Amino acid sequence: MKLESSAIGRYHKGNKTGTWKYFLGERLVSQEKFKKNSCHVIKYHNTGRIQQIGFSKKYLIDSKEEWLPTGYWQFYDSEGVLLGTKIYEKGIPVQETYTN
């Protein structure tokens, strides 16, 4: 069975703005809240629980705009238990901490 992906959100002057929701079939797989050049990101497991949560920021790389993970991110297993955290700088993890 092939599931279709879809997204709901708005553009303003060619840029995503406000809340965007991404679906695979009927299931919410991620949600992004855009505000200027930053974005709060939540990705979900198949169980509906949070898989990861953090922020992305828009950067200009080789004359191309790219959204990269920035700052503090948390990662969870499918039961909602914290697996660890990462701190990103321009998409590169600079610190990682794992729980037992």
N, C-alpha and C positions, 0 to 999 in steps of 0.2 A: 504494500500500500504506500503510495507516494503522497507525502504531505506537502502542501504549498506553504511557502513563507510569505508573510505580508508585514507591512509596517503602517502605523498610523502616526501622523505628526504634521507639523506646518513648517513652511519656509517663509522667511522674511528677507527680501533682497538677495535671494539665492542661497541663504544660509539656514540651516536647521535652527528652529527656535522653540522654546517651551518644551513640553514633554513629548517624547517619542516612545512608542511601544512597538516591539517586534514580536511576531508570533510565528510559530511553526504549527500549522493547522489551527486548532483552537487554543493551543497552549502558549502562554506568555513566556518568551525565552530571555528577553532583556528589556530594560527600560532606561532611557537616557533623558536627563533634564538639562537642556542647554541654556546658558546664560552668558551672553557675549562670547568670550574665547575660552570658557570652561564648561565642563559637562560632568554631571554626577551620573555615574553608571552603576546599574544593578543587573547582574546576570543570574539566571535561575536554573536550578537542576530540573530534571524531568519530574521530580517529586513536588515541584512548586516552591521549594525552599530556596533561600538565597545561596548562590554558588560563590559569588564574589561581589564586592562592593568597593567603590573608590571613585577617583576623579580622573578625567582626561583633560588635556589642554591642547589648544590648537597651536601648532608650530609651523613655520615656513622652512621647509627643507628642500634644497635644490629647486627653488622657485615653485614648490608645490606645497599646498596646505595639507597637513596631516594631523590627526588627532592621536595623541600619545598618552599612555598612562602617566600620571604625575602624582607625587605625594604618597600618602598612606593608603594601602589597599588591604582588605581582609578577605580570606578565603575559607570556605566552609565545606564540610562534606554533605552528602545528600540527606543527612538527619539533622542538619543545622548546627553541628559541632564545629567550633573554630579549629581549622587546621594550621593556620599560620597567617603571617602578615608580611607584606613587602613594601618597601619604600622605593618609589621610582623617581628618576630625574630624566626628563625627556624620553620616556619609554624604556629606559635602562634600569633594571633593578640594582640598587646600590646597597640595600640592606634587606636581609630575609630572616625571619624568626618563625620557627615551627613549634607547635605544641606537641606534647607527648602523646 
